[in-house]
C-alpha cells in the first residue's frame, strides 16, 4: 500500500518467519467471505421477537430526524441528531426524559459539539468540543471538569472513547499523519499515535465511518475500519491488533490507489467503480455469540453475520422474512437500531410483531420522532 498504516497487522505481513506470532494473529483474524453465494438467515435463526419503541413526540419534543449518534445505558436512549448542539434522553419505553444542553460561552459550556460519550468507568456524560472534553455528571446536568487535549498538531477531534479512567483514545480526521491519538489526562499529554491514512478519505469520499468507529465488547475497545470492515482491538499503550479481516477475495476494497479528488468525483465513484467492492461498513456490533455488521456492495446494503461458535459467515441483503437488522448497538440481550418512520416501513416486517407491538406500529405517523427497533436474541440453549 502506498499509504502507511502503523498497525500490527500490516507490519506482520512483511515478516519473513511463517510461524511468527504476528503472522499467526493475522491468520487467525482472516475470515473468508463468499459474497457471490448469498446465505440468508431466517429472523428466527437469531432472534426470538421484535419490539418497536417510538420516541415520544409532542409539540415540545420534536427531534431532527437526522441521527448522528445513539448510546444506550440502563435501558435509556441518548441521541444526538441533526445540527443540534444537545443530547436528547428517553427512557426504555420511549418517554421523553430531558434535553441535555450546555451550548454557550460561559463556564462549563461548549461552543462546538463534535460528539458525546457515556463513560463506563465513572458514568460521566462527556462531550467532545474542539480541543477539549467536557465532563458532566451521569445525568448530564452538573458540570464537573474540562479536559484540555494538549496536542500541538491539531485541535480538531472527531471521535473519542475512554480506555481507562485516565486515558482516552481520540480520532482526528483532519490531522496530518497518524489520525489516532492516545491521551493521558493525568500527564496531559499524547503518549502514542497510530493509524496513518489520508485525510481526503474522511472528507471527500463515502468510504469512512457514518457513526462512531468504536465499540466496547468484553471490556475492550474495538475499532472498525469503515472502508473495508476490518476490526481491531485497541490496547492502552498505542497498538491496534487485527481481530477480524473479512476476506472478500476479488471484492476486497483497497484505498491505496484512490486519487485525491473532490466530493463530486467520489459520488460517481461510489455508484460506479466503488460499487464493485465490499465497502462502506456502516453499522456493527458484537456479543459472545455473534459479530454483525452492514456494508455496501453493488449499490445495495448487505448484512454480514459471523457466528463465533460455529465460525460460519452469512451474507445477505435481507433476512428471509424480508427485514433488516442494522446493529447501531448490541449486547447479549438484543440488537438495537434506530429508524425514521419512513425507514421503519422499508426495513422492518410488521408480521413479525406481536399484537401489542403491531398496535404501536399502526399508530406511527410520518411526523413522529425516531423509533428504536429492538431485536431480542434467542436465548442460548444450555447443554
Buried (B, 14 or more C-beta within 10 A) or exposed (E): EEEEBBBBBBEBEEEEEEEEEBBEBBEEBEBEBEBEEEEBBEBEEBBEBBBBBBBBBEEEBEBBBEBBBBBBEEEBBBBBBEEBBBBBBBBEEBEBBEBBBBBEEEEBBBEEBBBBBBBBEEEBBBBBBBBBBBBBEBEBEEBEEBBEBEBEEBBEBBBBBBBEEBBBBBBBBEBEBBBBBBBBBEEEEBEBBBBBBBBBBBEBBBBBBBBBBBBEBEEEBBBBBBBBBBBBBBBBEBBBBBBBBBBBEEBBBEBEEBEEEEEEBBBEBBEEEBBEBBBBBBBBBBBEBBBBBBBBBEEEBBBBBBBEEEEEBBBBBBBEBEBBBBBBBBBEEBBBBBBBBEBBEEBBBBEBBEEEBBEBBEEBEEEBBBBBBBBBBEEEEEE
